[in-house]
Amino acid sequence: MLVQNFLETSASRLPDKVALICGDRRLTYSEIDQKANCLALYLRSLGIKRQDRVAVFLENSVESVISLFGILKADAIFLMLNSSMKTSKLAYILKDCSVKAAIAHRTKQKIVEEAALHASELQHILWVGKDNTIKQEPLPLTFISSHAFDSTISLQPSAMSPGNSCNIDLDLATIIYTSGSTGDPKGVMLTHLNMVSAATSITTYLENREDDIVINVLPLSFDYGLYQVLMTFKFGGTLVLEKSFTYPYQILQKMVSEKVTGFPGVPTIFAILLGLKYPEKFDFSHLRYISNTAAALPPPYIEKLRKLFPHVRLYSMYGLTECKRVSYLPPEELERRPLSVGKGMPNEEVWIVDDQGKELGPNEVGELVVRGSNVMRGYWGLPEETAKALKPGKYPGEVVLYSGDFFKKDEEGYLYFVGRKDDMIKSKGERISPKEIEQCLCSLDGIAETAVFGVPDEILGQAIVAYIRCHDNITLQKKTVIKHCRENLEDFMTPKYIEFINVFPKTSTNKIDKLTLKEMFASHIAAAAPSPTDSMTQ
């Protein structure tokens, strides 16, 4: 099976069912399938060939959904790029994987054209939006042709098909760019088999069904958001696609009016939700499940969500872009194991190893290893990075994914996230998980979000820094936070520095950007330090 078969099968079974709700637009499965067919034919007419790369540089929209399926139907590889991406990063990605065509909104013309100057393989840009969206003069990109996206998906007859795919399930379906340790983004290569396997496993344990209506407020450039489209189209449900969670009350009202049954989110979204006034006044009787990934939900969040949605199944999950999903905790285990992210999902094996690759037993901390058909092909153009992540497995000829994350498991095999290899703090000779401190901080009333990291310290090795965002109209004293930590953590885990912040910097996938926080903290310390001339005059 190929990823585009999700759409094609549902369009054949349920042609007149509403598949996608986006703003005031409602499209059926047959409408999306026909428009994707038209796009595929047009891309082929432009010379796009099997496994060529086509970038989608759009906000969450009807066009972004049509684009990803149209690209796949053309036997090409799609890249969903965050619409807030700046010129330098866009230029890097377009050049790095030799993108042949891009689909972008006219409001992004300046960024796209400036990036295109550095992308020698880019030949075509399909513009979404009307010609008069902006009045900017185009750059002299004589080697690139421009096309109107709306015209490409309105070709007649509407029933025309690009025909059978040349791809097999071992061919790449997408490349998802993630942050790299060197500063340049890394392209995670995912095959059709990877994506079909992951979507099948996840919809199995979520028990998705045809009458599910899923709301997605996450960007499609984030694999968690992307898979909401793929999975919903796989089981023939309806997707309510929103641009973000910026206006939470409007989202909650949309959930009520559309009778949403599934709500995927990340901790930052649930922090906003739990900070709202009177969310319990909304009628969430149709909501069946909530899922969380990207980072573990602190136990206080879990408790509050269960009180707000007592009838809803809450799935705590853990995943990596390199394999999409690793594990999930069955909702019935949530009360007994609130800190666990569960066991490996269906059709997957996971285990924990030490530095020598030896499998560890219960309560021993080591690196998590993942084996399954959901594991990526590798990193685009980075054989050395790929070799670090994909290593020989238990059986001849196979490779398994070394996650780079520290875990432990209990006697029953349930997994507990300890921290990233490059995120762990070493202070006073002790190895410390930032996650444990963050969970402790979030249990203090008034704290909405927190981020913890280590900074160099001559005495401690690393000193612990905690950035905290309080709920609106809540003010906390540093001494209150320190007292709470000392009462709930071992001495060596109490932060040396407490910093309050109104808005956390976020990555394109809505995670707290700790790298930016570290830079902010370093600047703050440098500004507070006395200058050499100051010390000479004292």
C-alpha positions in Angstrom: 0.0 0.0 0.0 1.1 3.6 -0.7 0.2 6.7 1.3 -2.0 8.2 -1.4 -4.1 5.0 -1.2 -5.6 6.3 2.1 -7.3 9.1 0.1 -8.2 6.9 -2.9 -9.7 4.1 -0.9 -11.9 6.5 1.2 -12.9 8.4 -2.0 -14.0 5.1 -3.5 -15.9 4.0 -0.4 -17.2 7.4 0.8 -17.2 9.8 -2.2 -19.7 12.2 -0.8 -18.6 12.2 2.8 -17.0 15.5 4.1 -13.3 14.7 4.5 -11.9 18.1 5.4 -13.3 21.2 7.2 -11.0 24.2 7.0 -12.5 27.6 7.9 -15.7 27.9 6.0 -14.7 25.3 3.4 -15.9 21.8 3.4 -14.6 19.3 0.9 -15.7 15.7 0.3 -13.3 12.8 -0.4 -14.1 12.7 -4.1 -13.5 16.5 -4.4 -10.0 16.2 -2.8 -9.2 13.1 -4.8 -10.1 14.8 -8.1 -8.1 18.0 -7.3 -5.1 15.9 -6.2 -5.4 14.0 -9.5 -5.3 17.3 -11.4 -2.3 18.5 -9.5 -0.5 15.2 -10.2 -1.1 15.5 -13.9 0.1 19.1 -14.0 3.3 18.3 -12.1 4.0 15.5 -14.5 3.4 17.9 -17.4 6.1 20.1 -15.9 8.6 17.3 -16.0 8.4 16.2 -12.4 9.6 12.6 -12.3 9.5 9.7 -9.9 11.1 10.5 -6.6 11.7 14.2 -7.4 11.3 16.5 -4.4 8.4 19.0 -4.3 8.2 21.5 -1.4 4.9 22.7 0.2 5.4 26.1 1.9 1.9 26.8 3.1 -0.1 27.3 6.3 -2.5 24.6 7.3 -5.1 24.8 4.5 -7.1 23.0 1.9 -4.3 23.6 -0.6 -1.7 22.0 1.6 -3.7 18.8 1.9 -4.4 18.7 -1.8 -0.7 19.3 -2.4 0.7 16.5 -0.4 -1.6 13.9 -2.1 -1.1 15.4 -5.5 2.6 15.2 -5.1 2.4 11.5 -4.0 0.1 10.7 -7.0 2.8 12.1 -9.3 5.2 9.6 -7.8 7.2 12.4 -6.2 8.4 13.1 -2.6 6.7 15.9 -0.6 8.3 18.2 1.9 5.9 20.0 4.2 7.8 23.1 5.4 6.7 25.4 8.2 5.2 28.6 6.8 7.0 30.7 9.3 10.4 29.5 8.0 12.8 32.3 7.2 14.8 32.8 3.9 18.1 31.2 5.0 16.6 28.0 6.3 14.3 27.7 3.3 17.2 28.2 0.9 19.2 25.6 2.7 16.5 22.9 2.5 15.6 23.7 -1.2 19.3 23.3 -2.1 20.0 20.4 0.3 17.6 18.0 -1.3 17.5 19.5 -4.8 13.8 20.5 -4.8 12.5 20.7 -8.3 9.2 22.4 -7.6 7.6 24.4 -4.8 4.0 25.3 -3.8 3.8 28.5 -1.9 1.4 31.3 -1.0 1.9 34.6 -2.8 2.2 36.4 0.6 5.5 34.5 0.9 6.8 35.7 -2.5 9.7 37.7 -1.2 11.0 34.8 1.1 10.5 32.2 -1.6 12.2 34.1 -4.4 15.2 35.1 -2.3 15.6 31.5 -1.2 15.2 30.4 -4.8 18.3 32.4 -5.8 20.3 29.7 -4.0 18.4 26.7 -5.2 19.8 25.8 -8.6 17.6 22.8 -9.1 14.3 24.6 -8.5 12.5 24.9 -11.8 8.8 25.7 -11.0 6.8 27.6 -8.3 3.1 27.1 -8.1 1.6 30.1 -6.4 -1.5 29.8 -4.2 -3.7 33.0 -3.9 -4.7 35.7 -6.4 -2.2 37.7 -8.4 -3.1 40.9 -6.6 -2.3 39.4 -3.1 0.9 41.5 -3.0 2.3 44.3 -5.2 6.0 43.3 -5.0 8.0 43.2 -8.2 9.2 39.7 -8.8 13.0 39.0 -8.7 14.6 38.2 -12.0 14.5 34.4 -11.6 14.8 33.6 -15.3 15.4 29.9 -14.6 12.2 29.4 -12.7 8.7 29.4 -14.2 5.6 30.5 -12.2 2.2 28.9 -12.3 -1.2 29.5 -10.7 -2.0 26.7 -8.3 -5.8 27.3 -8.5 -5.7 26.7 -12.3 -3.8 23.5 -11.9 -6.4 21.9 -9.7 -9.3 23.0 -11.9 -8.4 21.0 -15.0 -11.2 19.2 -16.9 -12.5 16.6 -17.0 -12.6 16.3 -13.2 -12.5 12.5 -13.2 -9.1 12.4 -15.0 -6.6 10.2 -13.2 -2.8 10.2 -13.3 -3.0 6.4 -13.6 -1.2 3.7 -11.6 1.7 4.7 -9.5 5.2 3.6 -10.5 6.3 3.7 -6.8 6.5 0.7 -4.5 6.3 1.0 -0.7 10.1 1.1 -0.4 10.2 4.4 -2.2 10.4 7.7 -0.3 7.1 9.4 0.4 8.4 12.4 2.4 11.4 14.1 3.8 10.8 15.8 7.2 13.5 18.3 8.3 14.3 18.5 11.9 16.8 20.4 14.0 20.4 19.0 13.7 23.2 18.9 16.3 25.4 20.9 13.9 22.8 23.8 13.5 21.8 22.8 10.0 18.5 20.9 9.7 18.5 17.2 9.0 16.2 15.6 6.5 14.5 12.4 7.9 13.7 10.1 4.9 10.5 8.2 5.3 9.2 5.6 2.9 5.6 4.8 2.0 6.1 1.6 4.1 7.3 3.6 7.1 4.3 5.9 7.0 1.6 3.3 6.2 3.0 1.1 9.1 3.0 4.0 11.6 -0.5 5.1 10.6 -1.8 1.6 10.9 -0.3 1.0 14.3 -1.5 4.3 15.7 -5.1 4.1 14.4 -5.2 0.6 15.8 -4.4 1.5 19.4 -6.5 4.7 19.2 -9.3 2.5 18.0 -10.2 5.1 15.3 -13.4 4.5 13.4 -15.2 6.0 10.4 -17.4 8.3 12.5 -14.4 10.0 14.2 -14.1 13.7 13.7 -10.5 14.8 14.5 -9.4 18.4 15.1 -5.8 19.4 14.2 -4.3 22.7 15.4 -0.7 21.5 14.8 1.3 22.5 11.7 1.4 19.9 9.0 5.2 20.5 8.9 5.2 18.8 12.3 4.9 15.0 11.8 2.3 14.8 14.6 0.1 17.3 12.7 0.8 15.7 9.3 -0.3 12.3 10.5 -3.7 13.6 11.6 -4.4 14.1 7.9 -3.0 10.8 6.9 -4.7 8.7 9.6 -8.1 10.4 9.3 -8.1 9.8 5.6 -7.0 6.2 6.2 -10.0 5.3 8.3 -12.5 7.5 6.4 -13.2 10.1 9.1 -13.5 13.9 9.0 -10.6 16.3 9.7 -11.2 19.7 11.1 -8.0 21.6 10.1 -7.1 24.8 12.0 -4.0 27.0 11.5 -3.1 27.0 15.3 -4.3 27.2 18.8 -3.8 31.0 18.9 -7.5 31.7 19.7 -8.4 28.9 22.1 -12.0 29.8 22.8 -12.7 29.8 19.0 -11.1 26.3 18.8 -13.2 25.0 21.7 -16.4 26.4 20.1 -15.4 24.7 16.8 -14.9 21.4 18.7 -18.5 21.8 20.1 -20.2 22.8 16.8 -18.4 20.1 14.7 -18.9 17.4 17.4 -15.2 16.6 17.5 -14.3 13.2 18.9 -10.5 13.3 18.8 -8.2 16.1 20.0 -4.4 15.6 19.5 -2.2 18.1 21.3 1.2 18.8 22.9 1.9 20.0 26.5 2.0 23.7 25.5 -1.5 23.5 24.1 -2.8 21.7 27.1 -1.1 24.3 29.4 -3.1 27.0 27.5 -6.3 25.0 27.7 -6.0 24.5 31.5 -5.2 28.2 32.0 -8.5 29.3 30.4 -11.4 30.6 32.4 -14.4 28.2 32.6 -13.5 25.7 29.9 -15.9 23.3 31.6 -18.8 25.4 30.3 -18.3 24.0 26.8 -20.2 20.8 25.8 -17.5 18.2 25.1 -19.9 15.2 25.3 -18.8 14.1 21.8 -15.1 14.0 22.6 -13.8 10.5 22.8 -10.1 10.7 23.1 -7.2 13.1 23.7 -3.6 12.3 22.7 -0.4 13.9 23.7 3.2 13.6 22.5 6.3 15.8 21.8 7.0 15.9 25.5 5.5 14.0 28.5 2.5 15.6 30.2 3.3 16.5 33.8 1.1 14.5 36.3 -0.7 17.7 37.5 -1.7 18.3 33.9 -3.0 14.7 33.6 -5.0 15.1 36.8 -6.6 18.4 35.6 -7.4 17.0 32.1 -9.1 14.0 33.6 -11.2 16.2 35.8 -12.1 18.5 32.9 -12.8 15.5 30.6 -13.9 12.6 32.9 -15.4 10.6 30.1 -12.5 11.0 27.7 -9.7 8.5 27.0 -6.3 10.2 27.5 -3.4 8.7 25.6 0.1 9.6 26.8 2.6 8.8 24.0 6.2 9.1 23.0 7.7 9.4 19.5 10.5 10.5 17.3 10.4 11.9 13.8 12.8 9.1 12.8 10.1 6.5 13.4 6.9 8.6 14.0 5.7 6.9 17.1 7.4 4.6 19.6 5.0 3.9 22.5 1.7 4.7 24.1 0.2 4.2 27.5 -3.3 2.6 27.5 -5.6 5.0 29.3 -6.6 2.5 31.9 -3.0 2.5 33.1 -2.8 6.2 33.5 -3.7 6.3 37.1 -1.3 3.6 38.1 1.6 4.9 36.0 1.2 8.6 35.3 4.9 9.1 34.5 5.0 6.2 32.0 4.8 6.6 28.2 3.7 3.0 27.9 5.0 0.1 25.8 5.9 -0.2 22.2 3.0 0.3 19.8 1.6 -2.6 17.7 4.0 -4.1 15.1 7.1 -2.8 16.8 9.8 -3.9 19.3 11.6 -1.6 21.8 14.3 -2.3 24.4 17.0 -0.4 26.4 20.7 -0.8 26.1 23.9 0.3 27.8 26.9 2.0 26.2 28.1 -1.3 24.9 24.7 -2.2 23.3 23.9 -4.8 26.0 20.1 -5.0 26.8 19.3 -3.8 30.3 16.8 -5.0 32.8 14.1 -3.3 34.9 15.0 0.1 36.5 18.3 0.4 34.7 18.8 3.6 32.7 20.0 3.3 29.1 19.3 4.3 25.5 16.0 3.3 23.9 16.3 1.2 20.7 13.4 0.8 18.2 12.8 -2.0 15.7 10.0 -1.9 13.2 8.9 -1.1 9.7 8.2 2.5 10.9 11.9 3.2 11.3 13.2 5.8 8.8 15.5 5.1 5.8 18.1 7.5 7.2 19.1 11.2 7.0 19.2 12.8 3.5 22.8 13.2 2.4 24.2 12.5 5.8 25.7 8.9 5.8 27.7 9.5 9.0 24.7 10.8 10.9 22.6 8.0 9.6 25.2 5.4 10.8 25.0 6.9 14.3 21.3 6.4 14.5 20.8 3.2 12.5 22.9 0.4 13.7 22.9 -3.4 13.0 20.0 -5.2 14.6 19.5 -8.6 16.2 19.0 -10.4 12.8 21.1 -10.5 9.7 20.7 -7.6 7.3 18.5 -5.4 9.5 19.1 -2.0 11.2 17.5 -0.6 14.3 17.1 2.9 15.5 19.1 4.2 18.4 16.8 6.9 19.7 19.4 9.1 21.5 17.0 9.2 24.5 17.6 7.7 28.0 14.8 5.5 29.3 14.2 2.9 32.0 11.4 0.3 32.3 9.6 -1.2 35.3 9.2 -4.9 36.1 6.1 -5.1 33.7 8.0 -3.5 30.8 6.4 0.0 30.9 8.7 2.7 29.7 9.8 5.9 31.5 11.5 8.8 29.8 14.6 10.0 31.7 16.1 12.5 29.2 17.9 13.2 26.0 21.6 12.2 25.8 22.4 15.8 25.1 19.9 17.2 27.5 20.9 15.5 30.7 22.5 17.7 33.4 25.5 16.7 35.4 25.6 18.6 38.7 27.5 17.8 41.9 28.5 14.5 40.3 24.9 13.4 39.8 23.2 12.7 36.5 19.9 14.7 36.5 16.9 14.6 34.2 15.5 18.1 33.4 12.1 16.4 32.9 12.0 15.4 36.6 12.5 18.9 37.7 10.0 20.3 35.2 7.4 17.9 36.5 8.0 19.0 40.0 7.7 22.6 39.1 4.5 22.1 37.2 2.9 20.6 40.3 3.2 24.0 42.0 -0.1 25.9 41.6 0.2 28.9 39.3 2.9 27.5 37.0 1.7 27.0 33.4 5.0 26.0 31.7 8.6 25.4 32.6 11.9 24.6 30.9 15.0 23.3 32.7 18.5 23.0 31.5 22.1 23.1 32.7 24.8 25.7 32.3 28.5 25.5 33.0 29.5 26.1 36.6 33.0 26.0 38.0 31.9 24.5 41.3 28.9 22.3 40.4 30.0 21.2 37.0 26.7 22.4 35.7 24.2 24.6 37.4 20.5 24.1 37.0 18.4 26.9 35.4 14.6 26.9 35.5 12.6 29.2 33.3 8.9 29.5 34.4 5.8 30.9 32.8 2.9 31.5 35.3 -0.7 31.4 34.5 -2.3 34.8 33.7 -2.7 37.1 36.7 -0.5 34.8 38.9 2.7 36.1 40.5 5.1 33.8 42.3 8.2 34.6 44.3 11.5 32.8 43.6 11.7 31.8 47.2 8.4 30.0 46.9 9.6 28.1 43.9 12.9 27.1 45.6 11.0 26.0 48.8 8.7 23.8 46.6 11.7 22.2 44.9 13.5 21.6 48.2 10.4 19.9 49.6 9.9 17.7 46.6 13.3 17.0 45.1 16.7 15.8 46.3 19.1 18.7 47.2 21.2 18.4 44.1 18.2 18.8 41.9 17.1 22.2 43.2 17.7 24.9 40.6 20.4 27.5 41.2 18.7 30.0 38.9 15.0 30.8 38.6 13.9 33.0 35.8 10.3 34.1 35.0 9.2 34.6 31.5 5.9 35.9 29.9 6.2 34.0 26.6 8.4 31.0 25.8 10.3 31.0 22.5 9.0 28.0 20.5 10.3 25.9 17.7 8.3 25.3 14.5 6.8 22.2 16.1 5.6 24.2 19.1 8.1 22.9 21.5 9.9 25.2 24.0 13.1 26.3 22.3 15.7 25.6 25.0 18.6 26.7 22.7 17.2 30.2 22.5 16.6 30.2 26.3 20.2 29.3 26.9 21.3 32.2 24.7 19.0 34.5 26.6 20.3 33.3 29.9 24.0 33.7 28.8 23.2 37.3 27.7 21.5 38.0 31.0 24.5 36.7 33.0 26.9 38.6 30.9 25.0 41.8 31.3 24.9 41.4 35.1 28.6 40.6 35.5 30.9 43.5 36.5 33.3 44.7 33.8 37.1 44.6 34.3 37.1 48.4 34.8 34.4 48.1 37.4 36.6 45.6 39.4 39.7 47.8 39.1 37.9 50.8 40.7 36.5 48.8 43.6 
